[in-house]
Every structure is written in C-alpha cells, then in structure tokens.
Amino acid sequence: MDKKIALITGGRRGIGFGISKKLGLDGYHVILVSISDDGNVALYELRKLNVSCEYIGCDVSDDNKREQLISDISKKYKRIDVLVNNAGVSPKVRLDILETTTESYDRLLSINTRTTFFMSQIVSNKMIEFKNTEGIKNYSPRIINISSISSYTSSTSRGEYCISKAGISMITSLFADRLSEYNIPVFEIRPGIILTDMTSEVKEKYKLLIDNGLTPIRRFGSPEDVANSVLVLCSGNLDFCTGQIINADGGFHIRRL
C-alpha cells in the first residue's frame, strides 16, 4: 500500500478516536486498536466520512498479543508511518496516596507506561527495517506519545496515574535520543482537561475550576484539540524538534501570578 499507515492505540473512543478521525481525513489509512472486540461504532463514524480505516481488537499490554499485532500489520502493509501511543487507563477508584493499593499501582504502570515503552520498542525496530527497504514510497515515520498534564502535576488522589504519565515523558526522551540517528522523530503531547468518558465523572468539579481561571483558555479541551496537535507533528515541519512536548492544555502549563 502506498497510502501512509497510522496506528493508534486506544483509538476506539475519546482522544484516540479524535486522532484517528483527524489522520484519516488527512489521507492516512488508520488502524484503530483497542482492547474491545467491538469497533463497529467507530468504524461506522469514520466510513461515513470516507476515511480509510480498520479496527483491531487487541490488548496491547499483553506481550504476545502486541508482538503478533505488529507482525500482522507489518506483513500486510509493509510500512508503519505513524505510531500514536494513546492507550491508557485511570484508577478504578481514586484513593489518596496514603491508601492506594499495589494492585492499582501495578495496573496503571503496566498499561500506561510499560505498554508505551514496548510498543515504541517493537514499532521502532520495524520502522528502522522499513527505512532500509527499497520500494517504500514517501516514508518518513514518527512516534507520538500521548501523556498528560499529570506527568508533572500532583494529584494525590491518583498518584499512580501521575507516576505512569511521568514515565511516558522519559520514554519520549529516550526514544527521541535513540532514534535520532535514523531520522525518526519522537514527540509527546500532554493533554489538559479534555472532555471525554474518562473525565465525565468529575466534569462538574473541573468545570468550576476552569470557570474560576484554572486554565487561561476557559473551556474544556476536546479530542479534536489534541488531534490537531498530532496532525501538526505528522506534517514533518517540526521534525528537527524531536523530543519536544506539545501542551494541548488551554495554557494550563503557564506559570501565572
């Protein structure tokens, strides 16, 4: 396939679906990956827009399933142009760091951080292989990690989530460094308070904070806001900025008096 291939983990809904939609409309063949076997709704919405797409149900935190996924995609398309590491979870129950459990900690570090590292590892090796393969047209691969403002913002009621996202920031730096010799840029996007299923339970709390000036831009972010950042990073215009962080947060990161 001459069409560029974008692989988006957690691509079935929320931020992941917004990214899938944006890249699909930009001409990519998008592969949505999620742990659920049911991707019919997502595919229906994308196909209404004439987006070239497919859905694969896969638990990317499982080593064997992850390796089989990348092997199958590589054999089928013989290219992976964009990997968006978006799959992630929040704690099932928000607990103070003096009370949280080892089970919750291990779950978040496994799904959010460990998976991002090893997805990056296996896809990086495939990208290097493809760059050395003759006949692949217009091939300039890249990796984009979706972390969070929680990578640097303390939330003591979900400390394990913050730690898992901080780990993604270091993963970004490590792979940006290692892959620079192959001209494969790696970036990180830190979404702020984005209106998705994940934030729905605390929507009123966040709305009050935003209305009172928590973020300079006084509105919730949307999946499209994050997707627009991904599209910019895929343009190639920022490749010399490998390792850079994009704060898609309405200005939350600005220190103000």
Backbone torsions as a table, in degrees:
resi	resn	phi	psi	omega
1	MET	NA	128.7	176.3
2	ASP	-80.8	-21.7	178.4
3	LYS	-65.6	140.1	179.5
4	LYS	-68.7	145.6	-176.3
5	ILE	-109.5	125.5	175.8
6	ALA	-117.4	125.8	179.5
7	LEU	-107.2	120.2	-176.8
8	ILE	-120.8	114.0	176.0
9	THR	-80.7	147.9	-174.2
10	GLY	62.7	34.5	-171.4
11	GLY	-87.9	3.4	-173.2
12	ARG	-78.8	-29.1	-175.5
13	ARG	-154.0	174.0	174.9
14	GLY	60.5	-139.1	-179.0
15	ILE	-59.5	-42.0	-178.8
16	GLY	-60.9	-41.7	178.3
17	PHE	-67.7	-39.5	177.0
18	GLY	-58.9	-40.2	178.0
19	ILE	-67.8	-43.4	179.1
20	SER	-58.8	-44.8	-179.8
21	LYS	-62.7	-46.1	-177.0
22	LYS	-64.6	-45.1	-179.7
23	LEU	-69.4	-36.0	177.5
24	GLY	-63.1	-42.5	178.6
25	LEU	-68.2	-21.8	178.0
26	ASP	-85.9	1.1	173.5
27	GLY	107.9	-0.7	177.2
28	TYR	-77.1	152.5	162.5
29	HIS	-86.5	115.4	-174.1
30	VAL	-99.7	133.6	176.4
31	ILE	-110.7	109.6	179.7
32	LEU	-88.6	127.5	179.0
33	VAL	-121.6	131.8	177.6
34	SER	-152.1	160.1	-177.8
35	ILE	-68.2	-25.7	179.7
36	SER	-74.5	146.4	175.8
37	ASP	-83.3	-9.5	-174.8
38	ASP	-103.4	101.0	177.2
39	GLY	-113.8	17.8	-172.9
40	ASN	-62.5	-41.8	-178.2
41	VAL	-64.1	-45.9	-180.0
42	ALA	-62.1	-45.0	-179.8
43	LEU	-64.3	-40.1	179.3
44	TYR	-60.0	-45.5	-179.3
45	GLU	-64.5	-39.7	-179.1
46	LEU	-72.0	-40.5	-177.9
47	ARG	-69.5	-26.8	173.2
48	LYS	-60.7	-26.6	-179.1
49	LEU	-96.3	8.8	-178.8
50	ASN	62.3	33.0	176.7
51	VAL	-83.7	134.1	174.3
52	SER	-76.8	118.4	-171.2
53	CYS	-156.2	163.2	170.3
54	GLU	-152.6	161.7	-177.5
55	TYR	-125.1	135.9	177.5
56	ILE	-129.2	121.7	174.4
57	GLY	-81.8	118.6	-176.7
58	CYS	-157.7	134.8	172.8
59	ASP	-86.2	95.8	-174.4
60	VAL	-71.7	-6.5	174.6
61	SER	-81.3	-11.1	177.5
62	ASP	-88.5	122.4	-173.8
63	ASP	-56.8	-49.6	-175.7
64	ASN	-67.5	-41.3	179.5
65	LYS	-67.6	-37.1	178.8
66	ARG	-64.2	-45.8	-179.2
67	GLU	-65.2	-38.8	178.3
68	GLN	-66.7	-39.0	177.9
69	LEU	-57.3	-51.6	-177.0
70	ILE	-68.8	-35.6	176.4
71	SER	-62.3	-44.7	-178.8
72	ASP	-65.8	-44.3	-179.8
73	ILE	-64.5	-40.8	-178.8
74	SER	-64.9	-41.8	179.1
75	LYS	-67.6	-36.7	-175.9
76	LYS	-73.7	-44.2	-172.2
77	TYR	-110.1	-18.4	179.7
78	LYS	57.2	30.8	173.6
79	ARG	-171.5	147.3	167.2
80	ILE	-136.1	110.8	-174.1
81	ASP	-87.6	-35.4	-177.6
82	VAL	-138.7	128.6	168.3
83	LEU	-111.2	122.8	173.3
84	VAL	-110.8	108.2	176.9
85	ASN	-82.5	93.2	-175.9
86	ASN	-114.4	-21.5	-175.5
87	ALA	-58.2	133.0	179.1
88	GLY	-170.6	162.6	179.9
89	VAL	-133.9	161.4	172.2
90	SER	-109.0	168.7	179.1
91	PRO	-59.5	143.2	175.9
92	LYS	-63.1	-36.3	176.9
93	VAL	-134.5	129.4	176.8
94	ARG	-75.4	120.6	-179.9
95	LEU	-129.3	144.1	175.4
96	ASP	-58.5	148.5	-178.4
97	ILE	-61.9	-17.5	175.2
98	LEU	-81.3	-5.5	-175.9
99	GLU	-127.9	-16.4	-173.1
100	THR	-62.7	162.0	-171.0
101	THR	-106.4	159.3	175.9
102	THR	-65.3	-32.4	179.6
103	GLU	-62.7	-45.1	179.6
104	SER	-66.4	-42.7	179.5
105	TYR	-59.8	-50.0	-177.3
106	ASP	-64.3	-37.1	-179.8
107	ARG	-63.1	-47.1	-177.4
108	LEU	-69.8	-41.1	178.9
109	LEU	-66.4	-34.5	179.6
110	SER	-69.2	-50.1	-174.8
111	ILE	-76.5	-45.0	-173.2
112	ASN	-81.1	-42.9	-170.3
113	THR	-101.1	-54.4	-178.5
114	ARG	-59.0	-43.1	-179.0
115	THR	-64.6	-41.8	178.0
116	THR	-60.2	-42.0	-179.8
117	PHE	-62.4	-50.9	-172.6
118	PHE	-80.1	-24.4	169.0
119	MET	-65.1	-43.1	178.4
120	SER	-62.3	-41.1	-178.4
121	GLN	-62.6	-52.3	-174.6
122	ILE	-69.2	-38.0	179.5
123	VAL	-73.2	-35.3	176.3
124	SER	-57.2	-45.1	-179.5
125	ASN	-65.0	-35.6	176.4
126	LYS	-69.0	-39.9	178.9
127	MET	-62.7	-40.9	177.4
128	ILE	-63.2	-42.1	178.6
129	GLU	-62.1	-44.5	-178.9
130	PHE	-66.9	-34.6	178.8
131	LYS	-64.9	-25.2	-179.9
132	ASN	-95.6	9.5	-179.5
133	THR	-102.6	128.3	179.0
134	GLU	-73.3	147.3	172.9
135	GLY	97.6	-7.1	177.3
136	ILE	-85.5	119.7	-174.7
137	LYS	-85.9	140.3	169.9
138	ASN	51.0	56.1	-173.7
139	TYR	-109.1	105.7	176.7
140	SER	-134.3	81.0	-171.9
141	PRO	-73.0	162.3	179.4
142	ARG	-157.0	160.1	177.9
143	ILE	-124.2	135.3	178.8
144	ILE	-128.3	122.4	179.6
145	ASN	-102.4	131.2	176.9
146	ILE	-98.0	112.1	179.0
147	SER	-107.5	-118.1	-176.9
148	SER	-178.2	158.9	169.8
149	ILE	-62.2	-17.4	177.7
150	SER	-69.4	-8.5	177.2
151	SER	-68.1	-18.3	178.2
152	TYR	-135.0	-0.7	-177.6
153	THR	-107.8	125.6	-177.9
154	SER	-73.3	127.5	170.5
155	SER	-131.9	95.9	-171.3
156	THR	-70.1	-8.5	176.4
157	SER	-91.3	-0.6	176.6
158	ARG	-154.1	54.6	-175.7
159	GLY	-59.9	-35.4	-178.7
160	GLU	-65.1	-31.7	176.3
161	TYR	-66.2	-44.9	179.3
162	CYS	-60.3	-44.5	-179.3
163	ILE	-63.5	-41.4	-179.0
164	SER	-64.0	-36.2	-179.7
165	LYS	-77.5	-34.0	174.9
166	ALA	-62.0	-35.5	177.2
167	GLY	-63.1	-35.4	178.7
168	ILE	-64.6	-34.3	178.0
169	SER	-62.1	-41.3	177.9
170	MET	-70.8	-36.3	175.9
171	ILE	-58.2	-42.0	178.6
172	THR	-60.0	-47.3	179.9
173	SER	-62.6	-43.5	-178.2
174	LEU	-62.9	-47.3	-177.9
175	PHE	-73.9	-32.5	175.0
176	ALA	-62.0	-40.1	178.2
177	ASP	-66.5	-51.7	-174.2
178	ARG	-66.2	-36.5	-174.8
179	LEU	-89.9	-1.3	-177.7
180	SER	-62.2	-32.9	-179.8
181	GLU	-67.7	-18.6	178.9
182	TYR	-101.1	6.2	-178.2
183	ASN	56.4	42.9	174.5
184	ILE	-113.0	102.6	-178.1
185	PRO	-74.6	148.8	178.5
186	VAL	-130.1	132.7	-175.9
187	PHE	-131.4	165.7	176.0
188	GLU	-130.2	136.7	172.1
189	ILE	-115.4	130.1	178.7
190	ARG	-108.9	94.5	176.3
191	PRO	-66.2	149.7	174.6
192	GLY	-94.1	-132.7	-179.1
193	ILE	-86.2	99.1	-175.3
194	ILE	-105.0	133.8	-178.5
195	LEU	-77.8	100.7	178.9
196	THR	-141.6	-178.1	176.3
197	ASP	-59.2	-33.0	-176.2
198	MET	-66.9	-30.3	-178.2
199	THR	-101.9	0.8	-174.0
200	SER	-62.4	-34.2	-176.7
201	GLU	-71.4	-21.4	-179.7
202	VAL	-118.0	25.2	-176.2
203	LYS	-59.0	-46.2	-176.6
204	GLU	-66.4	-38.0	177.1
205	LYS	-60.8	-48.0	-178.2
206	TYR	-69.2	-36.4	179.3
207	LYS	-60.2	-43.1	179.0
208	LEU	-63.6	-42.6	179.3
209	LEU	-64.1	-42.2	179.7
210	ILE	-66.1	-44.1	179.0
211	ASP	-60.6	-29.1	-179.2
212	ASN	-91.3	7.9	171.5
213	GLY	100.3	17.2	178.1
214	LEU	-57.7	-39.6	177.5
215	THR	-117.1	138.0	178.6
216	PRO	-54.3	-41.9	173.1
217	ILE	-87.1	111.7	-167.8
218	ARG	-88.4	70.3	173.0
219	ARG	-159.1	159.9	171.2
220	PHE	-63.7	148.7	168.6
221	GLY	-79.1	162.2	178.4
222	SER	-121.5	159.3	174.2
223	PRO	-53.8	-32.9	179.6
224	GLU	-65.5	-33.7	177.2
225	ASP	-60.3	-42.1	178.6
226	VAL	-70.8	-41.9	-179.5
227	ALA	-61.3	-36.4	177.5
228	ASN	-62.1	-36.8	177.5
229	SER	-66.2	-40.4	177.3
230	VAL	-60.6	-43.5	-178.4
231	LEU	-61.7	-40.5	177.0
232	VAL	-61.0	-44.2	-178.7
233	LEU	-67.7	-26.6	178.6
234	CYS	-82.3	-9.3	-176.0
235	SER	-70.6	-22.4	-175.5
236	GLY	91.3	-11.0	-177.1
237	ASN	-71.9	-16.9	-177.9
238	LEU	-115.3	18.6	-175.8
239	ASP	-61.4	-30.5	179.2
240	PHE	-70.9	-11.4	-179.3
241	CYS	-97.0	26.6	-177.2
242	THR	-50.8	141.1	-177.2
243	GLY	88.3	-3.0	-175.2
244	GLN	-75.9	154.2	179.3
245	ILE	-109.4	132.2	172.8
246	ILE	-107.0	121.1	179.2
247	ASN	-93.1	98.6	177.9
248	ALA	-92.6	72.7	-165.8
249	ASP	-138.3	13.3	-180.0
250	GLY	65.9	21.3	178.3
251	GLY	90.2	8.9	-178.7
252	PHE	-54.8	-34.8	-175.4
253	HIS	-71.1	-12.7	-178.0
254	ILE	-71.7	128.5	175.5
255	ARG	-82.3	124.2	-174.5
256	ARG	-127.7	151.0	174.0
257	LEU	-106.7	NA	NA
